[in-house]
């Protein structure tokens, strides 16, 4: 190894040691976002999302502390259509059961804000972050704050006319959470000092980037399935209404509405996209194994294939169980883990400061 190579490797090692706490911090934030997504799934599945009818970003961190506080929260809930139509039978104790899920969901959002802001300032003081790193990280903080706003925007859609939140806003909120998680994983992965191992081609990069886009679209599609409770019907597999392609698709006018509002069409699209993603993974595995092997950075592809199969299995189990809560939440969480793994793979493929990678 030449003197120049030794010097470069030494600088890489020093940078890696300096950024190690930052990477750990980002991965912890990503884990917190994943937890928040799964709690959000529980909130949706237990019908708890509209139990808190006000948005108090600061004072809302304190839950009801006495009977008067609880009665005030319950009185606010009694004013919305969901209570009148579905939950007018509720007692105060029943209301507490749904209140806590929504409160925990919002509490986690606030904790993520603190978990970002405090270490960020500490790392700036310690000079672990260059300007080029600090600016994107500040952007992630703003994205997290915007996600909180989107959450309230979603909730507000169910407070006056609807008995649940708008599926359009729910899908937007869910997709924004996915993008936040992926951004955290991307930034953390790009800080790794280790070189990319193995041969990387343009085909690898483009195909995995397209796969990531497909997964984000599928997460959004899952948001529409959840938003209109499309998973509660057509609970057979592999057929729907006794057919692979059921009658009655695209029943609404104009036609585009069916893709987002018609239960049969929404669930059918979600299924078909899952099949397509599985086929794409199978093709990528075959081509990569045939051309250059699955060693080095391409080991990610094996893990991704396993996760896809597990996700398909969970999706089918969720459907056949008529959306059993533990299965449905696991299905949602695994979707985010799968997308994060593909994002990490793409980040490794596109590292420009790697040592020893062949392009």
Secondary structure, DSSP 8 states (H G I E B T S, - for coil): --HHHHHHHHHHHHHHHHHHHHHHHHHHHHHHHHHHHHHHHHHHHTT-TTS-----TTGGGS---SHHHHHHHHHHHTTSHHHHHT-TT--HHHHHHHHHHHHHHHHHHHHHHHHHHHHHHHHHHTT-S-HHHHHHHHHHHHHHHHHHHHHHHHHHTTTTT-SS--HHHHHHHHHHHHHHHHHHHHHHHHT--S---SB--HHHHHHHHHHHHHHHHHHHHHHHHHHTTGGGS---SS-BTTBSS-TTTT-SSSGGGHHHH-HHHHHHHHHHHHHHHHHHHHHHHHHHHHHT-S-GGGHHHHHHHHHHHHHHHHHHHHHHTTS-HHHHHHHHHHHHHHHHHHHHHHHHHT-SS-SS-B-
